[in-house]
Amino acid sequence: MRRIDAYVRKHVVLAMLVVFALTSSLDFIFSLADEIGSSTDNYSAGEALWFTLRIMPRAIYEMLPFTALGGALIGLGVLASHNELVVIQATGVSTWRIVWAVMKPTLVVMILSLVLGEYIAPRLEQRAQSDLAIIESGSQALSSAGGDWRKIGNEYIHINVILPGGTELQGITRYVLNDLRRLERTSFAVAGRYIEDSTGAFWRLTEVRETLFGNGEVSVTQSASEDWRVDLSPELLSVLLVDPERQSISGLYRFAQYFESEGLESSSYYLAFWKKLLQPLATASLVLLAISFVFGPLRSATMGFRVFVAIAMGMGFTIVQRIMGPASLLYGFSPLIAVLLPVLLCVLIGIVLLRRV
């Protein structure tokens, strides 16, 4: 029995590696071409290559479920084409035993997905995006054309550049409103650094220019430094560099809670959180669906048709996910339901097809 498990596992793993090599190489080529096409005087081809290499773990993370899907479909398909699945079943091996043999390498993919999505891809993405923001800004590093906007209490804040780690900022613009929601003052600081001492934690802003509005007058003051005490930690700032879908699982959860505490919309962050947390289950459901197709309608299909079906299944799953996500934000139902529904649909179809074998 162990030899049969190892034999099935070998074919599936080899197919996964082939699919992974093809998809990752194509993604790298297209991503690099896109970055080189957008290069400027400040952004060279070498820097575009370095940026693409650092965002590749995120691309690999996103492709892992479809790598497992294609590997299971093609690997088992090869065995089915040579009638080896029939021989294995004729020896008394049950269908569910073969399913478990395929799920073993899928578990490795699921664990790798969690590690990449939590520890590796988000950190490299943050550093890459931060460096890119500094490079592309060039002499206009403190321009407000880019950057990120956030609301904290009565302050609306724009930060041009957040350096890796979130402890250093460049170009901090603050708009402060009074209790009547009228603009009370604005300020701009060239840079800011996070400091922790015996008095607590705060941001030390440098080269601050402040404009005050009141009583029909406008006054402008300048100072070399200013201590800005606000509930905005480097951990929260570090997740502002990338889109919710590209952040770590723990970072998404912390930031969603932070948005809730500020009375802001947090559903998009919860949606991304559940999507990343449940990606291993999505991978397992796609593999189960692929196995059911090999034992069912694709038992005698050609290799080209199996590849086509794998692509169609992956696209269908992605389309359903992308429809359910915005629908949950629009109609107000739980993001967890939006993420679980495609997974449960794949599991249901897979179990029904396997029970018919």
Helices and strands as residue ranges (DSSP letters): H 2-37, H 45-81, H 84-90, H 95-115, I 116-120, H 121-137, G 138-140, E 148-152, E 155-162, E 168-177, E 183-197, E 200-214, E 217-228, H 234-238, G 239-241, G 244-246, H 249-261, H 267-277, H 279-295, H 303-331, H 335-355
